[in-house]
Amino acid sequence: MGDYVRQMPESSGGFARAPGASRLFHVDLPLLFLLILLAAFGLVVLYSAAGQDMGIVARQARFFLLGLVAMLLAAQISPVRYRRWAPWLYLLGVLLLIAVMFLGVGAKGAQRWLSIAGFRFQPSEIMKLVMPLMVAGYLADRPLPPRPGHTLVCLGIIMLPGILILRQPDLGTALLIIASGLFVIFMAGIGWRYLVGVVVLAIMSAWPMWMFVLEDYQKQRILTLLNPESDKLGAGWNIIQSKTAIGSGGWQGKGWLQGTQSQLDFLPESHTDFIIAVLAEEFGLRGVILLLSLYLLILLRGFWIGMHAQSTFGRLLAGTITLTFFVYIFVNMGMVSGLLPVVGVPLPLVSAGGTSLVTLMAAFGLLMSIAAERRVIGQ
C-alpha cells in the first residue's frame, strides 16, 4: 500500500458526504480528547508545583501546542513511508549520538545535548521514536515469531544507540530506549524460553554493570533506594520528602496550592520528576485515581489501535508505543514512591519538559497514522 488515497465512494445518486475533519486530517478523536484533558489537568498541577510561576506554565503550554502540531504532522504520513524511512532515521539518530560525544554541550556532569544555531536539543529523545520504527520495520519483513538470527540482529540494532547514550551518561533514557526495542521483539511473539534467557542474562550481568558501567552517582541512587534513611539530609532527602508528601495527602488532599512539602520547598524537583507527589499531597488519592484513569484510557485506546492495525508493522509499532508509554508512567511513579531508583524520567504530559513532551506527542501522531490506515483501507 502506498500513501493514503482519498477518493469519493460511489453512490446511487447525488454527491457522497464529504469526510469529516477528523478523517481528513487523520485524527483519532478519542485519543486527542484524552491527551488534551490530561495535559490540561497537568497544567493545573504544574502551576502549584512550580510555585505559581506562570512563566513555567506558559512555557509548558507552548510546548504542548508545538507537540500537537508535531502530532498532526506525524499523523499525515502513511505507515508505509515510516517503514521506508526507518533505516535512514536510525542512521541519522546514531550519527547525532556520535556527534554528542565530540561536540556535545555539557550540563550537571553529563554531555547529552547538541547546540545548532542557538537551538539546543537532546538527540537521545529522537531515538525514542526511531528505535521502535527501526526494529518493527526490520521484523515486519521477516517470518514471525522471529528466528534466533533475526533476534540477534535486532539486539545489535538496539544496543548500539543504547551504549552511546550510556556513555553520556544517561542511564534512564538508555534503559527506556532499549526497552522500546525489546518490546517490539516481545510483540513479535518471541518464545518464553528466550524471555527467561534474557532475565537470566540480566541477573548475571548485574555485577559487571555495577563494577564497570554504573557511575558513582548511579550506584548511590541504588543504595539510597535500599535505605534512604542512611543519608536523610543528602541522597535520601528526595525520596523521604516525596513519600511524606504522598502520605500526607490522604483521600481528599490538602487542597490546590495548599501543599506544605511543595509550597515550602521541602520537595526538590517538584515541577519535574516529583510532580506526582505534589498531586498526591494537594488532590489526595482521588486526584491520583483520576490521573491513573486518564492514563488507563489512553493505554486502552493505544492497544485498541494496535489490535485493529492493518499491517504487521502497524501492530508492532502501535503495541510498542503503548507499552513504552506505560513504562514511562510506571518508572516515574515507582521512583517517586521509593520502589525504583531515581533515574530522571518525567511523568508524561504532566511534568515540565519541552523535548520529551514534543517527542511523546509525535509518538501519538504515529498511533493516529496507524489508525488512519485502518479507516482508509475500510473505505
C-alpha positions in Angstrom: 0.0 0.0 0.0 1.3 3.4 -0.9 0.4 6.8 0.5 -3.1 7.5 1.7 -5.6 7.7 -1.1 -8.7 9.7 -0.6 -11.5 9.2 -3.1 -15.2 9.8 -3.2 -17.1 6.5 -2.8 -19.6 5.6 -5.5 -23.2 6.2 -4.6 -26.5 5.7 -6.3 -27.4 9.4 -6.5 -26.0 12.8 -5.7 -22.7 13.5 -4.1 -21.4 11.5 -1.2 -21.0 13.2 2.1 -17.5 14.8 2.4 -15.3 13.2 5.1 -15.2 14.9 8.5 -12.2 17.0 9.6 -11.0 14.1 11.9 -10.9 11.7 8.9 -9.4 14.3 6.6 -6.5 15.1 9.0 -6.2 11.5 10.3 -7.1 12.5 13.8 -8.2 9.9 16.3 -10.8 11.9 18.3 -11.0 9.8 21.4 -7.2 9.8 21.8 -6.9 13.5 21.1 -9.6 14.3 23.6 -7.9 12.3 26.3 -4.5 13.9 25.6 -5.9 17.4 25.8 -7.8 16.5 29.1 -4.6 15.0 30.6 -2.5 18.0 29.6 -5.0 20.5 31.0 -5.0 18.6 34.3 -1.2 18.6 34.2 -1.1 22.4 33.8 -3.3 22.9 36.8 -0.9 20.7 38.9 2.2 22.3 37.4 1.0 25.8 38.4 1.1 24.7 42.0 4.2 22.6 41.7 6.2 25.5 40.1 5.4 27.8 42.9 2.6 29.6 41.0 5.1 30.6 38.3 3.0 31.4 35.2 6.2 31.6 33.1 6.8 27.8 33.6 3.1 27.1 32.9 3.1 29.2 29.8 6.2 27.6 28.5 4.7 24.1 29.1 1.6 25.2 27.3 3.6 26.4 24.3 5.5 23.1 24.1 2.2 21.2 24.3 0.8 23.2 21.4 4.1 22.5 19.5 3.6 18.9 20.4 0.0 19.0 18.9 1.5 20.3 15.7 4.1 17.6 15.6 1.4 15.0 16.3 -0.8 16.3 13.5 2.1 16.3 11.1 3.2 12.8 12.1 -0.4 11.6 11.6 -0.5 12.7 8.0 2.3 10.4 6.9 1.5 6.8 5.9 2.9 4.0 8.0 4.4 2.7 4.7 6.5 5.8 4.5 7.7 5.5 8.1 8.7 1.9 7.3 10.8 3.1 4.3 12.4 5.9 6.2 13.2 3.9 9.4 16.8 2.9 8.4 17.7 6.4 7.4 16.2 7.9 10.5 18.0 5.3 12.6 21.3 6.2 10.8 20.7 9.9 11.5 20.0 9.2 15.1 23.2 7.2 15.6 25.3 9.9 13.9 23.8 12.6 16.2 24.6 10.4 19.2 28.2 10.1 18.0 28.3 13.9 17.4 27.3 14.4 21.1 30.4 12.5 22.2 32.7 15.1 20.4 30.6 18.2 20.0 28.0 17.9 22.8 27.1 20.5 25.3 27.6 19.5 29.0 25.4 20.3 32.0 25.3 18.9 35.5 28.2 16.5 34.8 26.5 15.0 31.7 27.1 15.6 27.9 23.7 14.9 26.3 22.8 17.9 24.1 23.7 19.4 20.8 23.5 23.1 20.1 22.8 24.2 16.5 22.3 27.8 15.6 21.4 28.6 19.2 18.9 25.8 19.5 19.7 23.1 22.0 18.2 19.6 21.7 18.8 16.1 23.0 19.4 13.5 20.2 18.5 10.6 22.5 14.9 11.9 22.5 14.8 11.2 18.8 15.8 7.6 19.3 12.7 7.1 21.5 10.7 7.4 18.2 13.3 5.9 15.8 14.1 2.7 17.8 10.6 1.1 17.6 10.3 2.2 14.0 13.6 0.5 13.0 13.0 -2.7 14.9 9.4 -3.0 13.8 10.4 -2.3 10.2 13.1 -5.0 10.3 10.8 -7.7 11.8 7.8 -6.8 9.6 9.6 -8.2 6.5 10.5 -11.5 8.2 8.7 -14.5 9.5 7.2 -14.3 13.0 8.0 -15.3 15.6 11.5 -14.0 14.9 14.2 -16.6 14.3 17.3 -16.6 16.5 19.4 -14.9 13.8 16.9 -12.1 13.3 16.6 -11.6 17.0 20.4 -11.2 17.3 20.3 -8.5 14.5 17.6 -6.7 16.5 19.6 -6.8 19.6 22.5 -5.3 17.7 20.2 -2.5 16.4 19.0 -1.9 20.0 22.3 -2.0 21.8 24.3 0.4 19.5 22.4 3.6 20.5 21.9 2.2 24.0 25.6 2.1 24.6 26.2 5.5 23.1 23.5 7.0 25.4 25.0 5.2 28.4 28.3 7.0 27.7 26.7 10.4 28.0 25.9 9.2 30.8 22.1 8.9 30.8 21.1 5.6 32.3 17.4 6.3 32.5 16.9 7.3 28.8 19.2 4.4 27.7 17.1 1.9 29.6 13.9 3.3 28.1 15.1 3.2 24.6 16.5 -0.3 25.0 13.1 -1.3 26.5 11.2 0.1 23.5 13.3 -2.0 21.1 12.8 -5.1 23.3 9.1 -4.5 23.3 9.0 -4.9 19.6 10.6 -8.3 19.8 8.2 -9.2 22.6 5.2 -8.1 20.5 6.6 -10.1 17.6 5.9 -13.3 19.6 9.3 -14.4 20.8 9.3 -17.6 22.7 9.1 -17.7 26.5 12.4 -19.5 26.8 14.2 -16.6 25.2 12.5 -14.2 27.6 13.7 -16.4 30.5 17.2 -16.3 29.0 17.1 -12.5 28.9 16.1 -12.4 32.6 18.9 -14.8 33.5 21.4 -12.8 31.4 20.3 -9.6 33.1 20.9 -11.1 36.5 24.3 -12.4 35.5 25.3 -9.0 34.2 24.3 -7.2 37.3 27.8 -7.4 38.9 29.8 -6.4 35.8 27.3 -3.5 35.3 27.9 -2.4 38.9 31.7 -2.6 38.7 32.4 -1.2 35.2 29.3 0.6 33.8 27.5 2.5 36.5 28.8 5.9 37.6 29.3 6.7 41.3 26.1 8.8 41.5 24.1 6.0 39.9 25.4 3.5 42.4 24.4 6.0 45.2 20.9 6.1 43.8 20.5 2.3 44.1 22.0 2.3 47.6 19.6 5.2 48.6 16.6 3.1 47.3 17.6 0.3 49.6 18.0 2.5 52.6 17.0 6.2 52.2 17.3 6.9 55.9 21.0 6.2 55.8 21.5 9.8 54.5 18.4 11.7 55.4 19.8 15.1 54.6 21.7 14.1 51.5 21.0 11.4 48.9 17.8 10.2 50.7 16.2 13.6 51.0 14.2 13.5 47.8 12.7 10.1 48.5 11.8 10.8 52.1 10.2 14.1 51.3 8.3 12.6 48.3 6.9 9.8 50.4 5.9 12.3 53.1 4.0 14.4 50.6 2.2 11.4 49.1 1.2 10.0 52.5 0.1 13.3 54.0 -2.4 13.9 51.2 -4.8 11.2 52.4 -8.0 10.7 50.4 -9.1 14.3 49.8 -5.8 16.1 49.8 -4.9 19.4 51.4 -6.3 21.4 48.6 -4.9 23.1 45.5 -1.9 25.4 46.3 -2.1 24.2 49.9 0.6 21.5 50.0 3.3 22.0 52.6 6.1 19.9 51.2 6.0 21.6 47.8 4.9 25.1 48.7 7.6 25.3 51.4 10.2 23.9 49.1 10.8 20.7 51.1 10.3 18.7 47.9 13.1 19.1 45.3 12.3 18.9 41.5 8.6 19.3 42.4 7.6 20.5 38.9 9.6 17.9 37.0 10.3 14.4 38.2 8.5 14.5 41.5 5.3 16.3 40.4 3.1 13.2 41.2 4.0 13.8 44.9 2.6 17.4 44.6 -0.6 16.0 43.0 -1.0 13.3 45.8 -0.5 15.9 48.5 -2.9 18.5 47.2 -5.6 16.4 45.5 -5.2 13.2 47.6 -5.8 9.7 46.5 -8.8 10.9 44.5 -6.6 13.0 42.3 -4.2 10.1 41.8 -7.0 7.8 40.8 -8.3 10.5 38.3 -4.8 10.7 36.8 -4.4 6.9 36.6 -7.8 6.7 35.0 -6.8 9.1 32.2 -3.6 7.1 31.7 -5.5 3.8 31.6 -7.9 5.1 28.9 -5.0 6.3 26.8 -3.3 2.9 27.1 -6.5 1.1 26.2 -7.0 3.3 23.2 -3.4 2.6 22.1 -3.8 -1.1 22.4 -7.2 -0.9 20.5 -5.4 0.8 17.6 -2.7 -1.8 17.6 -5.2 -4.7 17.6 -7.0 -3.2 14.6 -3.9 -2.2 12.6 -3.9 -3.4 9.0 -0.3 -4.5 8.8 2.3 -6.3 10.9 4.4 -3.2 11.0 1.4 -1.2 12.4 0.6 -3.7 15.0 4.2 -4.0 16.2 4.6 -0.2 16.3 1.3 0.6 18.0 1.8 -2.0 20.6 5.4 -0.9 21.3 4.5 2.8 21.6 1.7 2.0 24.0 3.8 -0.3 26.2 6.6 2.3 26.2 4.1 4.9 27.4 3.1 2.6 30.2 6.8 2.2 31.2 7.2 6.0 31.4 4.3 6.1 33.9 5.4 3.1 35.9 9.1 4.2 36.2 8.2 7.7 37.3 5.6 6.7 39.9 7.9 3.9 41.0 10.9 6.1 41.7 8.8 8.8 43.4 7.2 6.3 45.7 10.6 4.7 46.6 10.0 1.4 44.6 12.6 2.2 41.9 15.9 4.2 41.8 15.6 7.8 40.8 16.6 7.9 37.1 15.1 11.2 35.9 12.1 10.1 34.0 9.3 12.7 33.8 5.7 12.0 34.3 4.2 12.0 30.8 2.2 15.1 29.9 2.3 16.4 33.5 5.9 17.1 34.4 7.6 20.2 33.0 9.8 19.4 30.0 9.9 20.5 26.4 11.7 18.0 24.2 10.2 14.9 25.9 6.7 16.4 25.6 7.1 17.1 21.9 8.6 13.6 21.3 5.8 11.9 23.1 3.1 13.8 21.2 4.8 12.9 17.9 4.6 9.2 19.0 0.9 9.6 19.5 0.9 11.0 15.9 2.3 7.7 14.8 -0.6 5.9 16.5 -3.1 8.2 14.7 -1.3 7.4 11.4 -1.8 3.7 12.1 -5.5 4.2 13.0 -6.0 6.3 9.8 -4.5 3.5 7.7 -7.3 1.2 9.0 -10.0 3.7 8.2 -8.6 4.3 4.6 -8.5 0.5 3.9 -12.0 0.1 5.3 -13.3 2.8 2.9 
